[in-house]
Amino acid sequence: SLHSLELSPRQQFLMEAMSMKNVPPPPPLSDQASERQPKNCVVPSILQQRLKKLLDGHPGGLWASRLPLVYKERFGEELPLRKLGFTGIVSLLSFVEQVCDLERPLGSSDWLVFKKGAKRNSTYRTYGG
């Protein structure tokens, strides 16, 4: 039993604390938290407007991997993915589904981004179908 081990008061406290059932889990480390899709994230409307303008200029779609570079060239600043809590461009784009559509051509590891409702090239098919 625990009492026969001659624990110091601090050790006893720690043992009791660890055995408690309703102890809240420790807060996640910041880099672990950023791995998850943000739930309460708000993408500023100015950013949504900029994405729409950017996609207006690419009616045939824009590769997701190129979008941050094209954004920086067009607006003179970095796309603030990490500041908004996103791990990458695709997680941001899938979050603003009212702005754009994503398609993944068969055999490609990248995604094509289209303005929401834009007519697409019929040679592309949505991923998985």
C-alpha positions as CSV (number, residue, x, y, z in Angstrom):
1,S,0.0,0.0,0.0
2,L,1.0,3.6,-0.4
3,H,1.3,4.3,3.3
4,S,4.1,1.8,3.9
5,L,6.4,3.7,1.5
6,E,7.0,6.7,3.8
7,L,6.3,9.4,1.3
8,S,7.0,13.0,1.9
9,P,4.0,15.3,2.3
10,R,4.7,16.6,-1.3
11,Q,4.9,13.1,-2.7
12,Q,1.7,12.1,-0.9
13,F,0.0,15.2,-2.3
14,L,1.2,14.3,-5.9
15,M,0.1,10.7,-5.5
16,E,-3.4,11.8,-4.4
17,A,-3.6,14.4,-7.1
18,M,-2.7,11.9,-9.8
19,S,-5.3,9.4,-8.5
20,M,-8.1,11.9,-8.6
21,K,-10.7,11.2,-11.3
22,N,-11.9,14.7,-12.2
23,V,-8.6,16.4,-12.8
24,P,-8.7,18.4,-16.0
25,P,-6.1,17.4,-18.6
26,P,-3.2,19.8,-19.0
27,P,-3.6,22.4,-21.7
28,P,-2.2,21.2,-25.0
29,L,1.1,22.5,-26.1
30,S,0.8,25.3,-28.7
31,D,2.3,23.3,-31.5
32,Q,0.0,20.4,-30.8
33,A,-3.0,22.7,-30.8
34,S,-2.1,24.0,-34.2
35,E,-2.2,20.5,-35.7
36,R,-6.0,20.5,-35.2
37,Q,-8.5,22.3,-37.4
38,P,-9.6,25.4,-35.6
39,K,-13.3,25.3,-34.6
40,N,-14.0,28.8,-33.6
41,C,-11.8,30.4,-36.2
42,V,-12.9,33.6,-37.9
43,V,-11.4,34.4,-41.3
44,P,-11.6,38.2,-41.6
45,S,-13.9,39.4,-44.4
46,I,-11.1,41.4,-46.0
47,L,-9.1,38.1,-46.4
48,Q,-12.2,36.4,-47.9
49,Q,-12.6,39.3,-50.3
50,R,-9.0,39.1,-51.3
51,L,-9.2,35.4,-52.0
52,K,-12.3,36.0,-54.2
53,K,-10.4,38.7,-56.2
54,L,-7.4,36.5,-56.6
55,L,-9.6,33.6,-57.9
56,D,-11.4,36.0,-60.2
57,G,-8.1,36.3,-62.0
58,H,-7.7,32.5,-62.4
59,P,-11.0,31.2,-63.9
60,G,-9.2,27.9,-64.8
61,G,-8.3,27.4,-61.2
62,L,-5.1,28.0,-59.1
63,W,-2.9,25.3,-57.5
64,A,-3.3,25.5,-53.8
65,S,0.5,25.2,-53.3
66,R,1.0,28.4,-55.4
67,L,-1.8,30.4,-53.8
68,P,0.3,31.9,-50.9
69,L,3.0,33.1,-53.4
70,V,0.4,34.6,-55.7
71,Y,-1.4,36.2,-52.8
72,K,1.9,37.8,-51.6
73,E,2.7,39.1,-55.1
74,R,-0.8,40.5,-55.5
75,F,-1.4,42.1,-52.1
76,G,2.2,42.6,-50.9
77,E,1.9,40.6,-47.7
78,E,2.0,37.1,-46.5
79,L,-1.2,35.0,-46.2
80,P,-1.6,34.9,-42.4
81,L,-2.2,31.2,-42.1
82,R,-0.5,30.5,-38.7
83,K,-1.7,33.7,-37.2
84,L,-5.3,32.6,-37.9
85,G,-4.5,29.2,-36.5
86,F,-4.4,27.1,-39.7
87,T,-1.7,24.5,-40.4
88,G,-1.7,25.0,-44.1
89,I,-3.3,26.5,-47.2
90,V,-5.7,23.6,-47.7
91,S,-7.0,23.8,-44.1
92,L,-7.7,27.5,-44.6
93,L,-9.4,27.0,-48.0
94,S,-11.6,24.2,-46.8
95,F,-12.7,26.4,-43.9
96,V,-13.8,29.2,-46.2
97,E,-16.0,27.0,-48.4
98,Q,-18.3,29.9,-49.1
99,V,-15.5,31.5,-51.0
100,C,-14.0,28.7,-53.1
101,D,-14.2,25.1,-54.2
102,L,-11.4,22.6,-54.1
103,E,-10.7,19.9,-56.6
104,R,-7.9,17.3,-56.7
105,P,-7.1,16.1,-60.1
106,L,-6.6,12.3,-60.2
107,G,-3.0,11.4,-59.6
108,S,-2.1,14.8,-58.2
109,S,-1.0,15.5,-54.7
110,D,-2.0,19.2,-55.0
111,W,-5.5,20.8,-55.0
112,L,-6.9,23.1,-57.6
113,V,-8.8,26.1,-56.1
114,F,-11.7,27.7,-57.9
115,K,-13.9,30.6,-57.1
116,K,-17.1,29.3,-55.6
117,G,-19.5,28.2,-58.3
118,A,-17.0,28.8,-61.2
119,K,-17.3,26.7,-64.3
120,R,-14.6,24.1,-64.2
121,N,-12.7,22.3,-66.9
122,S,-14.5,19.0,-67.5
123,T,-11.2,17.1,-67.6
124,Y,-10.9,17.5,-63.8
125,R,-12.8,15.4,-61.5
126,T,-13.4,15.9,-57.8
127,Y,-11.2,13.8,-55.6
128,G,-12.5,10.3,-55.0
129,G,-15.1,10.5,-57.7
